[in-house]
Amino acid sequence: MNYITNHSILSMYDNPYGEKTDEILYGMTLNVIERQGKWKRIKTEYGYEGWILEELQNEIQQKEIWMEEFPKLVVIVPWLDILIHPSIRSKAIKTIPKGSLLFWMGEKQAGNWYCVRLCDGQYGWIRKEWVRFWEKGEVSEKSTKKNNEWIRKQIIEDARQYQMTAYRWGGKTPYGVDCSGFCSIVYWMSGIIIYRDAQMRENFPVHPISKDCLQQGDLLYYPGHVALYLGNQNYIHASGTAAKVVINSLDPSKDNYREDLASPKFGSVF
């Protein structure tokens, strides 16, 4: 059965009372596979499986038919307040992190404000510049050379906004990210689903490429680690060593070169 996340950040674990492995953000959908009391084994819409603990009522709720009828918006600011009225001074209904999804009520606008519908059916208001339209799909479905270049640029711009974000195991919000959480949420914001862990996985769009084919927005894979290529020999990643998102170089002459990350495998969705 399809459910939708009605909680700002819902933690996922590898097993009940086990290690945290992911965070499911507001508006993301999932299927419940198994139940053990308050614990539920689930599979997310981005193909990742684990366990969630539903401690509060309605943290997840059944997906409704109306949710298929409206375009989706993805949050592109670190934190977004959904407000009762189209005014900065209005009371917030809920605060959600970057990467969360909302439903756009297109016929209802007020200047620079969008009216949105929340997962529980409430209506609220957000500034237009806090979000962009979102649609899930493969790059090949969107592809022209010009469009792919635009997507690469958007991925890079989104990635740079996470620079200096704290490292957090299992995280993928502005509170903190791990290496694969960082890369996967950046791609997610452009509607592209890559595997949540640091590996190229069958049935996901990332495929191996040679270093000669490497372009900005492609991925660098290491044993247990993944980074995003910025161009000019630079890459950005959530580093456990640095305890934050940082930029390093593949160029040995640079101060930010890391010898332990000098020999990655390269992957691309393009």
Sequence and secondary structure as in RCSB ss.txt:
>XXXX:A:sequence
MNYITNHSILSMYDNPYGEKTDEILYGMTLNVIERQGKWKRIKTEYGYEGWILEELQNEIQQKEIWMEEFPKLVV
IVPWLDILIHPSIRSKAIKTIPKGSLLFWMGEKQAGNWYCVRLCDGQYGWIRKEWVRFWEKGEVSEKSTKKNNEW
IRKQIIEDARQYQMTAYRWGGKTPYGVDCSGFCSIVYWMSGIIIYRDAQMRENFPVHPISKDCLQQGDLLYYPGH
VALYLGNQNYIHASGTAAKVVINSLDPSKDNYREDLASPKFGSVF
>XXXX:A:secstr
 EEEE SSEEEEESSTT  EEEEEETT EEEEEEEETTEEEEEETTS EEEEE  STTSEEE  GGGGTS EEEE
 SSEEEEESSSSTTS EEEEEETT EEEEEEEEEETTEEEEE TTS EEEEEGGGEEEE    HHHH  HHHHHH
HHHHHHHHHHTTTT BB TT EETTEE HHHHHHHHHHTTT    SSSS  TTSS EEE GGG  TT EEEETTE
EEEEEETTEEEEEETTTTEEEEEES TTSTTB GGGSS EEEE  
